[in-house]
């Protein structure tokens, strides 16, 4: 099980990477992150930046 960090304007999340199901652009430069079996998380950053951060963390670059 690999945990990744997702930054939010209201606080940061630490989630299991395998539970990330989808990403969707949201308003004010934020991204919704769909979680398997749960409600989406609202995180800071554009969808491309969030995706790059997730991939980098999963592959051990961060």
PDB file with SEQRES, HELIX, SHEET and CRYST1 records, atoms N, CA, C and O in Angstrom:
SEQRES   1 A   62  UNK UNK UNK UNK UNK UNK UNK UNK UNK UNK UNK UNK UNK          
SEQRES   2 A   62  UNK UNK UNK UNK UNK UNK UNK UNK UNK UNK UNK UNK UNK          
SEQRES   3 A   62  UNK UNK UNK UNK UNK UNK UNK UNK UNK UNK UNK UNK UNK          
SEQRES   4 A   62  UNK UNK UNK UNK UNK UNK UNK UNK UNK UNK UNK UNK UNK          
SEQRES   5 A   62  UNK UNK UNK UNK UNK UNK UNK UNK UNK UNK                      
HELIX    1 AA1 UNK A   17  UNK A   19  5                                   3    
HELIX    2 AA2 UNK A   47  UNK A   58  1                                  12    
SHEET    1 AA1 2 UNK A   3  UNK A   6  0                                        
SHEET    2 AA1 2 UNK A  13  UNK A  16 -1                                        
SHEET    1 AA2 3 UNK A  20  UNK A  25  0                                        
SHEET    2 AA2 3 UNK A  30  UNK A  35 -1                                        
SHEET    3 AA2 3 UNK A  41  UNK A  44 -1                                        
CRYST1    1.000    1.000    1.000  90.00  90.00  90.00 P 1           1          
ATOM      1  N   UNK A   1       0.849  -1.160   0.000  1.00  0.00           N  
ATOM      2  CA  UNK A   1       0.000   0.000   0.000  1.00  0.00           C  
ATOM      3  C   UNK A   1       0.904   1.234   0.000  1.00  0.00           C  
ATOM      4  O   UNK A   1       1.797   1.353   0.838  1.00  0.00           O  
ATOM      5  N   UNK A   2       0.671   2.144  -0.934  1.00  0.00           N  
ATOM      6  CA  UNK A   2       1.481   3.355  -1.077  1.00  0.00           C  
ATOM      7  C   UNK A   2       0.618   4.575  -0.774  1.00  0.00           C  
ATOM      8  O   UNK A   2      -0.415   4.780  -1.412  1.00  0.00           O  
ATOM      9  N   UNK A   3       1.037   5.386   0.198  1.00  0.00           N  
ATOM     10  CA  UNK A   3       0.339   6.626   0.523  1.00  0.00           C  
ATOM     11  C   UNK A   3       0.928   7.771  -0.278  1.00  0.00           C  
ATOM     12  O   UNK A   3       2.139   7.838  -0.489  1.00  0.00           O  
ATOM     13  N   UNK A   4       0.059   8.676  -0.724  1.00  0.00           N  
ATOM     14  CA  UNK A   4       0.490   9.887  -1.422  1.00  0.00           C  
ATOM     15  C   UNK A   4      -0.122  11.094  -0.729  1.00  0.00           C  
ATOM     16  O   UNK A   4      -1.168  10.992  -0.087  1.00  0.00           O  
ATOM     17  N   UNK A   5       0.535  12.230  -0.863  1.00  0.00           N  
ATOM     18  CA  UNK A   5       0.081  13.470  -0.256  1.00  0.00           C  
ATOM     19  C   UNK A   5      -0.621  14.320  -1.309  1.00  0.00           C  
ATOM     20  O   UNK A   5      -0.105  14.510  -2.411  1.00  0.00           O  
ATOM     21  N   UNK A   6      -1.797  14.829  -0.963  1.00  0.00           N  
ATOM     22  CA  UNK A   6      -2.541  15.743  -1.830  1.00  0.00           C  
ATOM     23  C   UNK A   6      -2.781  17.024  -1.047  1.00  0.00           C  
ATOM     24  O   UNK A   6      -3.338  16.989   0.051  1.00  0.00           O  
ATOM     25  N   UNK A   7      -2.364  18.154  -1.605  1.00  0.00           N  
ATOM     26  CA  UNK A   7      -2.483  19.438  -0.920  1.00  0.00           C  
ATOM     27  C   UNK A   7      -3.819  20.091  -1.207  1.00  0.00           C  
ATOM     28  O   UNK A   7      -4.292  20.091  -2.344  1.00  0.00           O  
ATOM     29  N   UNK A   8      -4.421  20.643  -0.174  1.00  0.00           N  
ATOM     30  CA  UNK A   8      -5.713  21.302  -0.269  1.00  0.00           C  
ATOM     31  C   UNK A   8      -5.599  22.671   0.373  1.00  0.00           C  
ATOM     32  O   UNK A   8      -4.711  22.907   1.192  1.00  0.00           O  
ATOM     33  N   UNK A   9      -6.487  23.566   0.005  1.00  0.00           N  
ATOM     34  CA  UNK A   9      -6.487  24.900   0.614  1.00  0.00           C  
ATOM     35  C   UNK A   9      -6.954  24.851   2.063  1.00  0.00           C  
ATOM     36  O   UNK A   9      -6.615  25.731   2.854  1.00  0.00           O  
ATOM     37  N   UNK A  10      -7.727  23.833   2.415  1.00  0.00           N  
ATOM     38  CA  UNK A  10      -8.251  23.730   3.770  1.00  0.00           C  
ATOM     39  C   UNK A  10      -7.480  22.777   4.661  1.00  0.00           C  
ATOM     40  O   UNK A  10      -7.791  22.654   5.846  1.00  0.00           O  
ATOM     41  N   UNK A  11      -6.489  22.108   4.121  1.00  0.00           N  
ATOM     42  CA  UNK A  11      -5.721  21.109   4.849  1.00  0.00           C  
ATOM     43  C   UNK A  11      -5.244  20.059   3.871  1.00  0.00           C  
ATOM     44  O   UNK A  11      -5.782  19.961   2.768  1.00  0.00           O  
ATOM     45  N   UNK A  12      -4.273  19.291   4.231  1.00  0.00           N  
ATOM     46  CA  UNK A  12      -3.696  18.311   3.312  1.00  0.00           C  
ATOM     47  C   UNK A  12      -4.235  16.917   3.580  1.00  0.00           C  
ATOM     48  O   UNK A  12      -4.637  16.591   4.697  1.00  0.00           O  
ATOM     49  N   UNK A  13      -4.235  16.096   2.527  1.00  0.00           N  
ATOM     50  CA  UNK A  13      -4.714  14.721   2.612  1.00  0.00           C  
ATOM     51  C   UNK A  13      -3.554  13.766   2.412  1.00  0.00           C  
ATOM     52  O   UNK A  13      -2.607  14.062   1.683  1.00  0.00           O  
ATOM     53  N   UNK A  14      -3.636  12.630   3.056  1.00  0.00           N  
ATOM     54  CA  UNK A  14      -2.732  11.510   2.828  1.00  0.00           C  
ATOM     55  C   UNK A  14      -3.630  10.346   2.454  1.00  0.00           C  
ATOM     56  O   UNK A  14      -4.384   9.851   3.292  1.00  0.00           O  
ATOM     57  N   UNK A  15      -3.559   9.898   1.191  1.00  0.00           N  
ATOM     58  CA  UNK A  15      -4.480   8.883   0.694  1.00  0.00           C  
ATOM     59  C   UNK A  15      -3.717   7.705   0.101  1.00  0.00           C  
ATOM     60  O   UNK A  15      -2.551   7.830  -0.274  1.00  0.00           O  
ATOM     61  N   UNK A  16      -4.375   6.587   0.024  1.00  0.00           N  
ATOM     62  CA  UNK A  16      -3.800   5.405  -0.616  1.00  0.00           C  
ATOM     63  C   UNK A  16      -3.863   5.609  -2.133  1.00  0.00           C  
ATOM     64  O   UNK A  16      -4.938   5.852  -2.681  1.00  0.00           O  
ATOM     65  N   UNK A  17      -2.733   5.512  -2.801  1.00  0.00           N  
ATOM     66  CA  UNK A  17      -2.646   5.798  -4.230  1.00  0.00           C  
ATOM     67  C   UNK A  17      -3.618   4.945  -5.050  1.00  0.00           C  
ATOM     68  O   UNK A  17      -4.211   5.437  -6.010  1.00  0.00           O  
ATOM     69  N   UNK A  18      -3.785   3.689  -4.685  1.00  0.00           N  
ATOM     70  CA  UNK A  18      -4.655   2.792  -5.440  1.00  0.00           C  
ATOM     71  C   UNK A  18      -6.133   3.178  -5.344  1.00  0.00           C  
ATOM     72  O   UNK A  18      -6.949   2.690  -6.126  1.00  0.00           O  
ATOM     73  N   UNK A  19      -6.484   4.048  -4.395  1.00  0.00           N  
ATOM     74  CA  UNK A  19      -7.878   4.465  -4.231  1.00  0.00           C  
ATOM     75  C   UNK A  19      -8.251   5.672  -5.077  1.00  0.00           C  
ATOM     76  O   UNK A  19      -9.418   6.062  -5.100  1.00  0.00           O  
ATOM     77  N   UNK A  20      -7.290   6.274  -5.774  1.00  0.00           N  
ATOM     78  CA  UNK A  20      -7.599   7.395  -6.659  1.00  0.00           C  
ATOM     79  C   UNK A  20      -8.231   6.832  -7.927  1.00  0.00           C  
ATOM     80  O   UNK A  20      -7.621   6.029  -8.633  1.00  0.00           O  
ATOM     81  N   UNK A  21      -9.472   7.266  -8.211  1.00  0.00           N  
ATOM     82  CA  UNK A  21     -10.212   6.720  -9.345  1.00  0.00           C  
ATOM     83  C   UNK A  21     -10.231   7.658 -10.546  1.00  0.00           C  
ATOM     84  O   UNK A  21     -10.130   7.198 -11.683  1.00  0.00           O  
ATOM     85  N   UNK A  22     -10.358   8.977 -10.317  1.00  0.00           N  
ATOM     86  CA  UNK A  22     -10.447   9.930 -11.418  1.00  0.00           C  
ATOM     87  C   UNK A  22     -10.072  11.324 -10.944  1.00  0.00           C  
ATOM     88  O   UNK A  22     -10.048  11.602  -9.745  1.00  0.00           O  
ATOM     89  N   UNK A  23      -9.779  12.203 -11.908  1.00  0.00           N  
ATOM     90  CA  UNK A  23      -9.489  13.609 -11.650  1.00  0.00           C  
ATOM     91  C   UNK A  23     -10.413  14.453 -12.526  1.00  0.00           C  
ATOM     92  O   UNK A  23     -10.700  14.091 -13.666  1.00  0.00           O  
ATOM     93  N   UNK A  24     -10.874  15.578 -11.984  1.00  0.00           N  
ATOM     94  CA  UNK A  24     -11.772  16.465 -12.743  1.00  0.00           C  
ATOM     95  C   UNK A  24     -11.436  17.914 -12.407  1.00  0.00           C  
ATOM     96  O   UNK A  24     -11.271  18.272 -11.241  1.00  0.00           O  
ATOM     97  N   UNK A  25     -11.336  18.755 -13.463  1.00  0.00           N  
ATOM     98  CA  UNK A  25     -11.149  20.189 -13.245  1.00  0.00           C  
ATOM     99  C   UNK A  25     -12.292  20.739 -12.427  1.00  0.00           C  
ATOM    100  O   UNK A  25     -13.443  20.337 -12.594  1.00  0.00           O  
ATOM    101  N   UNK A  26     -11.965  21.673 -11.530  1.00  0.00           N  
ATOM    102  CA  UNK A  26     -12.977  22.319 -10.712  1.00  0.00           C  
ATOM    103  C   UNK A  26     -12.713  23.817 -10.753  1.00  0.00           C  
ATOM    104  O   UNK A  26     -11.769  24.258 -11.409  1.00  0.00           O  
ATOM    105  N   UNK A  27     -13.506  24.583 -10.083  1.00  0.00           N  
ATOM    106  CA  UNK A  27     -13.377  26.036 -10.151  1.00  0.00           C  
ATOM    107  C   UNK A  27     -12.204  26.549  -9.323  1.00  0.00           C  
ATOM    108  O   UNK A  27     -11.693  25.863  -8.438  1.00  0.00           O  
ATOM    109  N   UNK A  28     -11.792  27.784  -9.641  1.00  0.00           N  
ATOM    110  CA  UNK A  28     -10.728  28.490  -8.905  1.00  0.00           C  
ATOM    111  C   UNK A  28      -9.401  27.738  -8.855  1.00  0.00           C  
ATOM    112  O   UNK A  28      -8.716  27.749  -7.832  1.00  0.00           O  
ATOM    113  N   UNK A  29      -9.041  27.087  -9.954  1.00  0.00           N  
ATOM    114  CA  UNK A  29      -7.751  26.407 -10.021  1.00  0.00           C  
ATOM    115  C   UNK A  29      -7.628  25.201  -9.127  1.00  0.00           C  
ATOM    116  O   UNK A  29      -6.527  24.860  -8.696  1.00  0.00           O  
ATOM    117  N   UNK A  30      -8.732  24.552  -8.841  1.00  0.00           N  
ATOM    118  CA  UNK A  30      -8.721  23.364  -7.994  1.00  0.00           C  
ATOM    119  C   UNK A  30      -9.108  22.130  -8.808  1.00  0.00           C  
ATOM    120  O   UNK A  30      -9.598  22.247  -9.931  1.00  0.00           O  
ATOM    121  N   UNK A  31      -8.885  20.959  -8.237  1.00  0.00           N  
ATOM    122  CA  UNK A  31      -9.187  19.684  -8.890  1.00  0.00           C  
ATOM    123  C   UNK A  31      -9.955  18.794  -7.930  1.00  0.00           C  
ATOM    124  O   UNK A  31      -9.641  18.723  -6.742  1.00  0.00           O  
ATOM    125  N   UNK A  32     -10.959  18.122  -8.454  1.00  0.00           N  
ATOM    126  CA  UNK A  32     -11.645  17.098  -7.675  1.00  0.00           C  
ATOM    127  C   UNK A  32     -10.945  15.774  -7.925  1.00  0.00           C  
ATOM    128  O   UNK A  32     -10.642  15.425  -9.066  1.00  0.00           O  
ATOM    129  N   UNK A  33     -10.690  15.041  -6.850  1.00  0.00           N  
ATOM    130  CA  UNK A  33     -10.055  13.729  -6.942  1.00  0.00           C  
ATOM    131  C   UNK A  33     -11.074  12.698  -6.480  1.00  0.00           C  
ATOM    132  O   UNK A  33     -11.434  12.656  -5.303  1.00  0.00           O  
ATOM    133  N   UNK A  34     -11.539  11.865  -7.413  1.00  0.00           N  
ATOM    134  CA  UNK A  34     -12.494  10.823  -7.080  1.00  0.00           C  
ATOM    135  C   UNK A  34     -11.815   9.689  -6.349  1.00  0.00           C  
ATOM    136  O   UNK A  34     -10.747   9.223  -6.746  1.00  0.00           O  
ATOM    137  N   UNK A  35     -12.448   9.251  -5.276  1.00  0.00           N  
ATOM    138  CA  UNK A  35     -11.892   8.186  -4.453  1.00  0.00           C  
ATOM    139  C   UNK A  35     -12.784   6.950  -4.530  1.00  0.00           C  
ATOM    140  O   UNK A  35     -14.008   7.067  -4.476  1.00  0.00           O  
ATOM    141  N   UNK A  36     -12.182   5.770  -4.655  1.00  0.00           N  
ATOM    142  CA  UNK A  36     -12.926   4.521  -4.671  1.00  0.00           C  
ATOM    143  C   UNK A  36     -13.667   4.392  -3.343  1.00  0.00           C  
ATOM    144  O   UNK A  36     -13.062   4.451  -2.272  1.00  0.00           O  
ATOM    145  N   UNK A  37     -14.971   4.218  -3.428  1.00  0.00           N  
ATOM    146  CA  UNK A  37     -15.775   3.996  -2.235  1.00  0.00           C  
ATOM    147  C   UNK A  37     -16.002   5.212  -1.364  1.00  0.00           C  
ATOM    148  O   UNK A  37     -16.405   5.068  -0.210  1.00  0.00           O  
ATOM    149  N   UNK A  38     -15.755   6.413  -1.882  1.00  0.00           N  
ATOM    150  CA  UNK A  38     -15.934   7.609  -1.060  1.00  0.00           C  
ATOM    151  C   UNK A  38     -16.243   8.839  -1.883  1.00  0.00           C  
ATOM    152  O   UNK A  38     -16.305   8.786  -3.111  1.00  0.00           O  
ATOM    153  N   UNK A  39     -16.436   9.939  -1.195  1.00  0.00           N  
ATOM    154  CA  UNK A  39     -16.720  11.218  -1.843  1.00  0.00           C  
ATOM    155  C   UNK A  39     -15.430  11.797  -2.427  1.00  0.00           C  
ATOM    156  O   UNK A  39     -14.342  11.516  -1.926  1.00  0.00           O  
ATOM    157  N   UNK A  40     -15.548  12.603  -3.483  1.00  0.00           N  
ATOM    158  CA  UNK A  40     -14.353  13.221  -4.061  1.00  0.00           C  
ATOM    159  C   UNK A  40     -13.710  14.225  -3.105  1.00  0.00           C  
ATOM    160  O   UNK A  40     -14.385  14.849  -2.285  1.00  0.00           O  
ATOM    161  N   UNK A  41     -12.394  14.364  -3.229  1.00  0.00           N  
ATOM    162  CA  UNK A  41     -11.636  15.344  -2.452  1.00  0.00           C  
ATOM    163  C   UNK A  41     -11.386  16.558  -3.331  1.00  0.00           C  
ATOM    164  O   UNK A  41     -11.176  16.418  -4.536  1.00  0.00           O  
ATOM    165  N   UNK A  42     -11.406  17.736  -2.748  1.00  0.00           N  
ATOM    166  CA  UNK A  42     -11.100  18.966  -3.462  1.00  0.00           C  
ATOM    167  C   UNK A  42      -9.680  19.370  -3.094  1.00  0.00           C  
ATOM    168  O   UNK A  42      -9.392  19.658  -1.933  1.00  0.00           O  
ATOM    169  N   UNK A  43      -8.789  19.392  -4.090  1.00  0.00           N  
ATOM    170  CA  UNK A  43      -7.384  19.696  -3.830  1.00  0.00           C  
ATOM    171  C   UNK A  43      -6.946  20.898  -4.650  1.00  0.00           C  
ATOM    172  O   UNK A  43      -7.571  21.241  -5.654  1.00  0.00           O  
ATOM    173  N   UNK A  44      -5.870  21.531  -4.213  1.00  0.00           N  
ATOM    174  CA  UNK A  44      -5.341  22.709  -4.888  1.00  0.00           C  
ATOM    175  C   UNK A  44      -4.541  22.290  -6.115  1.00  0.00           C  
ATOM    176  O   UNK A  44      -3.839  21.279  -6.093  1.00  0.00           O  
ATOM    177  N   UNK A  45      -4.652  23.071  -7.183  1.00  0.00           N  
ATOM    178  CA  UNK A  45      -3.870  22.834  -8.387  1.00  0.00           C  
ATOM    179  C   UNK A  45      -4.703  22.373  -9.565  1.00  0.00           C  
ATOM    180  O   UNK A  45      -5.801  21.838  -9.409  1.00  0.00           O  
ATOM    181  N   UNK A  46      -4.151  22.593 -10.749  1.00  0.00           N  
ATOM    182  CA  UNK A  46      -4.805  22.163 -11.981  1.00  0.00           C  
ATOM    183  C   UNK A  46      -4.712  20.653 -12.121  1.00  0.00           C  
ATOM    184  O   UNK A  46      -3.827  20.023 -11.541  1.00  0.00           O  
ATOM    185  N   UNK A  47      -5.618  20.078 -12.885  1.00  0.00           N  
ATOM    186  CA  UNK A  47      -5.679  18.621 -13.019  1.00  0.00           C  
ATOM    187  C   UNK A  47      -4.353  18.048 -13.528  1.00  0.00           C  
ATOM    188  O   UNK A  47      -3.938  16.978 -13.084  1.00  0.00           O  
ATOM    189  N   UNK A  48      -3.688  18.740 -14.447  1.00  0.00           N  
ATOM    190  CA  UNK A  48      -2.413  18.255 -14.979  1.00  0.00           C  
ATOM    191  C   UNK A  48      -1.336  18.218 -13.896  1.00  0.00           C  
ATOM    192  O   UNK A  48      -0.535  17.286 -13.835  1.00  0.00           O  
ATOM    193  N   UNK A  49      -1.328  19.248 -13.040  1.00  0.00           N  
ATOM    194  CA  UNK A  49      -0.340  19.311 -11.963  1.00  0.00           C  
ATOM    195  C   UNK A  49      -0.597  18.254 -10.899  1.00  0.00           C  
ATOM    196  O   UNK A  49       0.340  17.648 -10.380  1.00  0.00           O  
ATOM    197  N   UNK A  50      -1.857  18.036 -10.578  1.00  0.00           N  
ATOM    198  CA  UNK A  50      -2.212  17.013  -9.590  1.00  0.00           C  
ATOM    199  C   UNK A  50      -1.850  15.630 -10.123  1.00  0.00           C  
ATOM    200  O   UNK A  50      -1.301  14.803  -9.395  1.00  0.00           O  
ATOM    201  N   UNK A  51      -2.157  15.383 -11.398  1.00  0.00           N  
ATOM    202  CA  UNK A  51      -1.823  14.093 -12.011  1.00  0.00           C  
ATOM    203  C   UNK A  51      -0.315  13.861 -12.001  1.00  0.00           C  
ATOM    204  O   UNK A  51       0.145  12.764 -11.685  1.00  0.00           O  
ATOM    205  N   UNK A  52       0.453  14.893 -12.347  1.00  0.00           N  
ATOM    206  CA  UNK A  52       1.914  14.767 -12.355  1.00  0.00           C  
ATOM    207  C   UNK A  52       2.450  14.492 -10.944  1.00  0.00           C  
ATOM    208  O   UNK A  52       3.375  13.698 -10.773  1.00  0.00           O  
ATOM    209  N   UNK A  53       1.870  15.146  -9.942  1.00  0.00           N  
ATOM    210  CA  UNK A  53       2.290  14.933  -8.558  1.00  0.00           C  
ATOM    211  C   UNK A  53       1.989  13.502  -8.112  1.00  0.00           C  
ATOM    212  O   UNK A  53       2.819  12.860  -7.468  1.00  0.00           O  
ATOM    213  N   UNK A  54       0.806  13.008  -8.456  1.00  0.00           N  
ATOM    214  CA  UNK A  54       0.436  11.634  -8.081  1.00  0.00           C  
ATOM    215  C   UNK A  54       1.393  10.640  -8.721  1.00  0.00           C  
ATOM    216  O   UNK A  54       1.903   9.745  -8.048  1.00  0.00           O  
ATOM    217  N   UNK A  55       1.639  10.793 -10.025  1.00  0.00           N  
ATOM    218  CA  UNK A  55       2.531   9.868 -10.725  1.00  0.00           C  
ATOM    219  C   UNK A  55       3.956   9.930 -10.162  1.00  0.00           C  
ATOM    220  O   UNK A  55       4.610   8.898 -10.009  1.00  0.00           O  
ATOM    221  N   UNK A  56       4.426  11.124  -9.860  1.00  0.00           N  
ATOM    222  CA  UNK A  56       5.779  11.268  -9.311  1.00  0.00           C  
ATOM    223  C   UNK A  56       5.883  10.576  -7.952  1.00  0.00           C  
ATOM    224  O   UNK A  56       6.879   9.912  -7.666  1.00  0.00           O  
ATOM    225  N   UNK A  57       4.860  10.733  -7.121  1.00  0.00           N  
ATOM    226  CA  UNK A  57       4.889  10.098  -5.801  1.00  0.00           C  
ATOM    227  C   UNK A  57       4.806   8.585  -5.890  1.00  0.00           C  
ATOM    228  O   UNK A  57       5.475   7.875  -5.139  1.00  0.00           O  
ATOM    229  N   UNK A  58       3.990   8.092  -6.802  1.00  0.00           N  
ATOM    230  CA  UNK A  58       3.851   6.648  -6.973  1.00  0.00           C  
ATOM    231  C   UNK A  58       5.151   6.034  -7.486  1.00  0.00           C  
ATOM    232  O   UNK A  58       5.529   4.928  -7.101  1.00  0.00           O  
ATOM    233  N   UNK A  59       5.828   6.782  -8.369  1.00  0.00           N  
ATOM    234  CA  UNK A  59       7.065   6.276  -8.946  1.00  0.00           C  
ATOM    235  C   UNK A  59       8.294   6.614  -8.112  1.00  0.00           C  
ATOM    236  O   UNK A  59       9.416   6.302  -8.510  1.00  0.00           O  
ATOM    237  N   UNK A  60       8.092   7.248  -6.958  1.00  0.00           N  
ATOM    238  CA  UNK A  60       9.183   7.505  -6.037  1.00  0.00           C  
ATOM    239  C   UNK A  60      10.011   8.741  -6.295  1.00  0.00           C  
ATOM    240  O   UNK A  60      11.091   8.883  -5.722  1.00  0.00           O  
ATOM    241  N   UNK A  61       9.537   9.647  -7.146  1.00  0.00           N  
ATOM    242  CA  UNK A  61      10.316  10.846  -7.469  1.00  0.00           C  
ATOM    243  C   UNK A  61      10.168  11.927  -6.411  1.00  0.00           C  
ATOM    244  O   UNK A  61      11.017  12.816  -6.338  1.00  0.00           O  
ATOM    245  N   UNK A  62       9.129  11.890  -5.589  1.00  0.00           N  
ATOM    246  CA  UNK A  62       8.937  12.927  -4.554  1.00  0.00           C  
ATOM    247  C   UNK A  62       9.129  12.329  -3.191  1.00  0.00           C  
ATOM    248  O   UNK A  62       9.012  13.031  -2.187  1.00  0.00           O  
TER     249      UNK A  62                                                      
END                                                                             
